[in-house]
């Protein structure tokens, strides 16, 4: 969870600073991947799904989702750049209006990702505290 939270915090870096946002998220993903191999090496092998498997897989997907969001925001910024099509010089639009789509996507991610995590935690805790082995039917 802590690694996902650190990757999530990259959404609060300025949307025009793609390098730092992306490198922070990728670094978090690489640390998570090395931690994942260490954890799977120490867990006992079994054919069934363990709660730890669900936890780790979910947070890996969420970290990858944050990386994809950074890429989408960068793509939106490249699409909104002012292109000079005539010989006359065109003044660029106001920076705020030029970044409107990417800011909207970034703010939506800041809100939706914690909601998804909260929903997962409620379901995960409910499944993990269930006494009659509801997880074995998955």
Helices and strands as residue ranges (DSSP letters): H 2-8, G 9-12, H 18-42, H 51-79, H 95-98, H 100-129, G 134-137
